[in-house]
Amino acid sequence: MTPTHIEHIGIAVKDLQESIKYYENVLGLKCYAVEEVKDQKVKTAFFMIGQTKLELLESTSEDGPIAKFIEKKGEGVHHLAFAVNGIENALKQMEENGIQLIDKTPRKGAEGLDIAFLHPKSTKGVLTELCEKKG
């Protein structure tokens, strides 16, 4: 597996609207999409900076993964996402190389991407997401 580029950097936030104001008013970026991914219990906001996206993540549930992350570590960088071609094969290669998979098969994520996460215990402490845009 060879990633084609950094798809996005995921940032956990407590308040999506307040965070959008910071990225727009202070950094001068433009939020181009807000989307809820119900099965992941998250609401997202996206910004482009060069060819890379920033994804802000706000939990929609007290028991959601983003809420748990913020409770343990506070707001901040949550994950690094790489774009790949052939996500199923990439997951197979990762597993063959001893990487612990959070998702053994891809699932639907924001912006219609197929996504899968690799466990930070086997990726040097960085929650890693693989993404593929299909069709």
Backbone as CSV, one residue per row, in Angstrom:
resi,resn,N_x,N_y,N_z,CA_x,CA_y,CA_z,C_x,C_y,C_z
1,MET,0.841,-1.185,0.000,0.000,0.000,0.000,0.880,1.240,0.000
2,THR,0.562,2.152,-0.873,1.234,3.447,-0.896,0.168,4.535,-0.922
3,PRO,0.088,5.342,0.130,-0.906,6.430,0.119,-0.632,7.392,-1.030
4,THR,-1.694,7.951,-1.587,-1.535,8.921,-2.674,-1.342,10.340,-2.144
5,HIS,-1.948,10.630,-0.982,-1.793,11.946,-0.365,-2.449,11.931,1.008
6,ILE,-2.198,12.979,1.789,-2.925,13.136,3.048,-4.323,13.602,2.680
7,GLU,-5.314,12.809,3.012,-6.705,13.144,2.675,-7.198,14.259,3.579
8,HIS,-6.983,14.087,4.885,-7.357,15.133,5.831,-6.707,14.884,7.182
9,ILE,-6.761,15.914,7.999,-6.355,15.824,9.398,-7.623,16.054,10.210
10,GLY,-7.964,15.094,11.062,-9.167,15.186,11.888,-8.861,15.841,13.215
11,ILE,-9.681,16.826,13.591,-9.485,17.581,14.825,-10.759,17.504,15.661
12,ALA,-10.651,16.973,16.866,-11.794,16.857,17.776,-12.062,18.206,18.436
13,VAL,-13.317,18.637,18.403,-13.715,19.913,19.003,-14.969,19.723,19.848
14,LYS,-15.113,20.563,20.854,-16.314,20.511,21.692,-17.490,21.197,21.024
15,ASP,-17.240,22.318,20.361,-18.308,23.132,19.779,-17.964,23.440,18.329
16,LEU,-18.646,22.786,17.418,-18.344,22.912,15.991,-18.507,24.345,15.498
17,GLN,-19.601,25.009,15.871,-19.845,26.367,15.383,-18.791,27.353,15.877
18,GLU,-18.408,27.242,17.142,-17.348,28.113,17.671,-16.020,27.832,16.981
19,SER,-15.745,26.580,16.733,-14.496,26.208,16.074,-14.461,26.688,14.634
20,ILE,-15.583,26.596,13.938,-15.664,27.106,12.560,-15.323,28.596,12.548
21,LYS,-15.847,29.343,13.526,-15.552,30.784,13.602,-14.056,31.028,13.719
22,TYR,-13.367,30.240,14.538,-11.919,30.400,14.686,-11.214,30.164,13.345
23,TYR,-11.515,29.050,12.695,-10.830,28.722,11.445,-11.140,29.728,10.334
24,GLU,-12.368,30.269,10.346,-12.725,31.254,9.322,-12.221,32.657,9.672
25,ASN,-12.513,33.123,10.886,-12.224,34.513,11.244,-10.776,34.771,11.622
26,VAL,-10.117,33.790,12.218,-8.738,33.987,12.650,-7.752,33.491,11.593
27,LEU,-7.995,32.281,11.069,-7.061,31.709,10.096,-7.397,32.073,8.648
28,GLY,-8.610,32.582,8.422,-8.987,32.996,7.072,-9.375,31.866,6.144
29,LEU,-9.661,30.683,6.702,-10.105,29.552,5.884,-11.610,29.633,5.670
30,LYS,-12.137,28.870,4.726,-13.564,28.860,4.435,-14.115,27.450,4.621
31,CYS,-15.094,27.314,5.507,-15.766,26.030,5.685,-16.610,25.777,4.438
32,TYR,-16.362,24.655,3.772,-17.111,24.373,2.551,-18.180,23.307,2.723
33,ALA,-18.197,22.608,3.863,-19.231,21.584,4.074,-19.362,21.269,5.551
34,VAL,-20.598,21.077,5.982,-20.911,20.563,7.312,-21.803,19.358,7.084
35,GLU,-21.481,18.257,7.766,-22.198,17.003,7.528,-22.277,16.207,8.820
36,GLU,-23.397,15.539,9.038,-23.520,14.626,10.167,-23.390,13.198,9.661
37,VAL,-22.576,12.414,10.366,-22.426,10.990,10.077,-23.027,10.267,11.281
38,LYS,-24.311,9.929,11.158,-25.074,9.431,12.312,-24.491,8.168,12.921
39,ASP,-24.071,7.200,12.088,-23.582,5.943,12.663,-22.249,6.107,13.389
40,GLN,-21.548,7.227,13.162,-20.313,7.499,13.889,-20.526,8.509,15.020
41,LYS,-21.766,8.958,15.175,-22.132,9.895,16.244,-21.284,11.158,16.190
42,VAL,-21.192,11.731,14.986,-20.319,12.887,14.800,-20.903,13.843,13.770
43,LYS,-20.613,15.117,13.971,-20.921,16.168,13.009,-19.578,16.733,12.582
44,THR,-19.402,16.920,11.270,-18.113,17.338,10.738,-18.212,18.667,10.002
45,ALA,-17.092,19.367,9.939,-16.964,20.570,9.125,-15.622,20.467,8.406
46,PHE,-15.620,20.829,7.117,-14.422,20.686,6.304,-13.899,22.018,5.796
47,PHE,-12.573,22.108,5.745,-11.850,23.263,5.225,-10.750,22.745,4.296
48,MET,-10.488,23.464,3.206,-9.346,23.147,2.339,-8.208,24.095,2.682
49,ILE,-7.028,23.543,2.759,-5.828,24.358,2.899,-4.796,23.722,1.966
50,GLY,-4.538,24.387,0.876,-3.731,23.778,-0.179,-4.495,22.595,-0.753
51,GLN,-3.848,21.442,-0.789,-4.510,20.240,-1.296,-4.960,19.318,-0.172
52,THR,-4.881,19.795,1.054,-5.243,18.976,2.209,-6.464,19.566,2.898
53,LYS,-7.289,18.680,3.426,-8.472,19.112,4.155,-8.232,19.025,5.660
54,LEU,-8.878,19.928,6.375,-9.020,19.808,7.822,-10.461,19.392,8.071
55,GLU,-10.641,18.414,8.944,-11.978,17.950,9.310,-12.163,18.188,10.803
56,LEU,-13.086,19.086,11.146,-13.438,19.287,12.552,-14.508,18.277,12.899
57,LEU,-14.406,17.688,14.081,-15.325,16.637,14.511,-15.934,16.998,15.858
58,GLU,-17.256,17.093,15.887,-17.980,17.343,17.130,-18.868,16.136,17.400
59,SER,-18.830,15.629,18.612,-19.657,14.486,18.963,-21.129,14.890,19.020
60,THR,-21.986,14.010,18.548,-23.426,14.231,18.651,-24.027,13.400,19.780
61,SER,-23.171,12.706,20.533,-23.632,11.855,21.619,-22.569,11.812,22.716
62,GLU,-23.024,11.774,23.954,-22.091,11.707,25.084,-21.257,10.436,25.068
63,ASP,-21.752,9.362,24.426,-21.005,8.109,24.383,-20.300,7.888,23.044
64,GLY,-20.260,8.911,22.209,-19.599,8.802,20.915,-18.083,8.800,21.051
65,PRO,-17.379,8.297,20.037,-15.921,8.220,20.110,-15.235,9.584,20.250
66,ILE,-15.785,10.623,19.668,-15.170,11.947,19.793,-15.364,12.489,21.206
67,ALA,-16.546,12.280,21.786,-16.777,12.708,23.173,-15.819,11.994,24.119
68,LYS,-15.611,10.705,23.900,-14.691,9.938,24.748,-13.254,10.436,24.571
69,PHE,-12.885,10.740,23.335,-11.541,11.264,23.067,-11.315,12.574,23.804
70,ILE,-12.269,13.491,23.672,-12.143,14.807,24.321,-12.103,14.661,25.838
71,GLU,-12.896,13.735,26.371,-12.905,13.505,27.818,-11.524,13.060,28.302
72,LYS,-10.848,12.203,27.522,-9.535,11.675,27.915,-8.394,12.638,27.604
73,LYS,-8.439,13.255,26.423,-7.274,14.010,25.944,-7.531,15.488,25.685
74,GLY,-8.794,15.895,25.718,-9.117,17.277,25.395,-9.229,17.478,23.896
75,GLU,-9.562,18.696,23.502,-9.675,19.007,22.085,-8.300,18.928,21.426
76,GLY,-8.297,18.616,20.141,-7.033,18.607,19.419,-7.021,17.587,18.301
77,VAL,-5.822,17.346,17.779,-5.680,16.423,16.653,-6.163,15.042,17.078
78,HIS,-7.074,14.484,16.298,-7.681,13.198,16.583,-7.106,12.095,15.700
79,HIS,-6.969,12.375,14.392,-6.448,11.352,13.488,-5.832,11.955,12.234
80,LEU,-5.060,11.146,11.560,-4.452,11.489,10.288,-5.017,10.525,9.258
81,ALA,-5.537,11.071,8.153,-6.181,10.243,7.135,-5.376,10.266,5.844
82,PHE,-5.129,9.078,5.311,-4.415,8.922,4.054,-5.355,8.415,2.977
83,ALA,-5.261,8.989,1.785,-6.004,8.491,0.631,-5.250,7.304,0.053
84,VAL,-5.993,6.254,-0.281,-5.399,5.060,-0.887,-6.260,4.624,-2.067
85,ASN,-5.658,3.866,-2.936,-6.388,3.191,-4.006,-6.482,1.723,-3.614
86,GLY,-7.706,1.185,-3.572,-7.885,-0.209,-3.167,-7.832,-0.383,-1.668
87,ILE,-8.789,0.200,-0.977,-8.785,0.190,0.495,-8.854,-1.231,1.072
88,GLU,-9.599,-2.120,0.411,-9.700,-3.497,0.908,-8.325,-4.172,0.901
89,ASN,-7.587,-4.006,-0.203,-6.238,-4.573,-0.276,-5.301,-3.907,0.718
90,ALA,-5.456,-2.611,0.912,-4.627,-1.895,1.879,-4.841,-2.454,3.285
91,LEU,-6.093,-2.708,3.648,-6.385,-3.274,4.969,-5.765,-4.664,5.106
92,LYS,-5.853,-5.454,4.054,-5.269,-6.796,4.071,-3.757,-6.714,4.280
93,GLN,-3.109,-5.796,3.566,-1.668,-5.620,3.718,-1.303,-5.157,5.124
94,MET,-2.094,-4.245,5.664,-1.826,-3.762,7.016,-1.902,-4.911,8.014
95,GLU,-2.957,-5.708,7.908,-3.134,-6.832,8.822,-1.993,-7.841,8.674
96,GLU,-1.583,-8.109,7.431,-0.463,-9.030,7.189,0.835,-8.509,7.787
97,ASN,0.948,-7.199,7.937,2.131,-6.581,8.530,2.003,-6.389,10.037
98,GLY,0.976,-6.993,10.629,0.828,-6.955,12.076,0.150,-5.713,12.621
99,ILE,-0.467,-4.932,11.756,-1.169,-3.734,12.207,-2.559,-4.128,12.694
100,GLN,-2.923,-3.641,13.873,-4.241,-3.917,14.441,-5.284,-3.041,13.755
101,LEU,-6.296,-3.677,13.185,-7.354,-2.953,12.494,-8.513,-2.661,13.433
102,ILE,-8.987,-1.434,13.413,-10.235,-1.111,14.098,-11.389,-1.538,13.206
103,ASP,-11.243,-1.287,11.904,-12.245,-1.689,10.904,-11.630,-2.727,9.984
104,LYS,-12.162,-3.941,10.025,-11.651,-4.994,9.143,-12.177,-4.840,7.720
105,THR,-13.293,-4.153,7.596,-13.845,-3.840,6.273,-14.195,-2.355,6.268
106,PRO,-14.118,-1.731,5.101,-14.427,-0.301,5.027,-15.891,-0.015,5.354
107,ARG,-16.120,1.212,5.817,-17.483,1.690,6.067,-17.602,3.075,5.448
108,LYS,-18.807,3.578,5.385,-19.035,4.899,4.790,-18.709,5.991,5.801
109,GLY,-17.979,6.985,5.321,-17.632,8.131,6.135,-18.162,9.406,5.508
110,ALA,-17.739,10.516,6.035,-18.153,11.819,5.513,-17.681,11.971,4.067
111,GLU,-18.358,12.805,3.350,-18.078,13.106,1.947,-18.149,11.876,1.041
112,GLY,-18.876,10.840,1.485,-19.069,9.648,0.668,-17.858,8.756,0.531
113,LEU,-16.838,8.984,1.347,-15.629,8.167,1.269,-15.831,6.815,1.938
114,ASP,-15.152,5.795,1.433,-15.018,4.535,2.153,-13.836,4.727,3.095
115,ILE,-14.034,4.388,4.365,-13.006,4.644,5.376,-12.770,3.407,6.228
116,ALA,-11.593,3.348,6.835,-11.260,2.311,7.803,-10.141,2.848,8.690
117,PHE,-10.218,2.517,9.965,-9.231,3.014,10.923,-8.272,1.915,11.358
118,LEU,-7.030,2.334,11.599,-5.985,1.472,12.132,-5.741,1.890,13.577
119,HIS,-5.553,0.904,14.451,-5.436,1.192,15.886,-4.111,1.879,16.209
120,PRO,-4.169,2.959,17.015,-2.935,3.687,17.354,-1.913,2.853,18.122
121,LYS,-2.342,1.755,18.757,-1.382,0.901,19.470,-0.384,0.269,18.505
122,SER,-0.774,0.156,17.232,0.142,-0.465,16.268,0.596,0.511,15.179
123,THR,0.271,1.797,15.341,0.689,2.805,14.357,1.476,3.932,15.040
124,LYS,2.271,3.548,16.018,3.151,4.494,16.708,2.394,5.631,17.384
125,GLY,1.191,5.319,17.902,0.429,6.281,18.690,-0.474,7.208,17.906
126,VAL,-0.536,7.055,16.579,-1.370,7.936,15.758,-2.571,7.165,15.228
127,LEU,-3.774,7.578,15.625,-4.975,6.990,15.037,-4.925,7.306,13.552
128,THR,-4.926,6.275,12.721,-4.744,6.433,11.288,-5.987,5.963,10.556
129,GLU,-6.427,6.793,9.618,-7.601,6.466,8.806,-7.159,6.280,7.355
130,LEU,-7.660,5.239,6.731,-7.470,5.044,5.295,-8.771,5.446,4.616
131,CYS,-8.674,6.153,3.492,-9.855,6.666,2.783,-9.737,6.348,1.306
132,GLU,-10.884,6.022,0.715,-10.913,5.839,-0.736,-12.195,6.432,-1.279
133,LYS,-12.034,7.226,-2.321,-13.187,7.775,-3.012,-13.542,6.812,-4.128
134,LYS,-14.728,6.241,-4.051,-15.173,5.265,-5.062,-15.985,5.993,-6.135
135,GLY,-15.802,5.524,-7.366,-16.581,6.000,-8.510,-16.658,7.435,-8.596
